[in-house]
Structures are given as C-alpha cells and as structure tokens.
Amino acid sequence: MPWIKPAKQTEIKQMEALSHLEQPLPLFNRLIAKSPLLLEAFTPVQQAVKETFLTEVQRETLITFVSMHNGCEFCKESHSQLLIELTGDKDILSKLSSFEEGHFDQPLNLMLRYAKKLIAKPVQVEKEDVEALKNVGLSDKEIVELNHVIAYTSYTNQISIGLGL
C-alpha cells in the first residue's frame, strides 16, 4: 500500500477537471489525483506514450526493462504480467536481464541497449547509439518517441517509488 492515501474514486468523480477520465482510475493515477492539476497535465502524456510507433509488445518490453533497471517493483510487476500475457513467455524477465545474449530481434535489442545507457548514465548516450537505431530502420520521429517512452517510464518509476508503491 502506498505511503499516502490515494484519492477515492468518489472524490475523483466530483472533480470537474477530471470528470472526462475513464473510470475507475488505476491506483497510480489515483495517487497523482491528489493534485488534480498534475493528473490533468499527466494524462495526455500517458496517452501519447500508448500511441507511439512501438507495438504493444515492444512498449511493454521497454517499460518492464526500464522499471527493472530503476528498481521499481510495482511497475515491473504490473507491466511484466501484461508482457507475459501478450507474449505467452513466462521466462521474459530472465530474457530481459540477459538481453545482450540475443533473445530479441535486432531492432528491439538495440532499443534495449539504448534504454540501458539512457537509464544508467544518460551522458554516455552518443550519436553512434542513435545512428545504430537509424541503421535498423528507425526514423528520427521514432527515435524521439523511443527516447520519450524510456524517459517517461523513469519518471513514472520515480513517482511510484517516491510514494511507496
């Protein structure tokens, strides 16, 4: 259970600024709803992450991978369960831990390598990392979206960890 009480569904339904959101809200969003302005600003970004070029499997693979590396157990557990459902692969966490061994196709493997650098030490990301992504067919737009998904996941991991999820 989080360290602060999440907003109750009944409270959220009464907040005019949040009335357009699909109910019921997940626990993570109910925590952010303690500050309705933040949730209102956060929601379009959350939706945009779902509408990138990434397939659902690629997106969930990246989110799970980033959450693992950031030590966010709440996000790792919820997203890995979805990833297992999507892929049918119960060994996916082990494969993510050793992705360098070639468990994934080349584009996804390079995305994971890029994510690992961006998470661990962003200043170590170099032009060559972006060029490698371009060489497997990613466009500039897709690289921007990939970068955003990784950064967004780190952001949500920090919210989750910082609020005790």
Beta strands, then each sheet from edge to edge (+ up, - down):
end
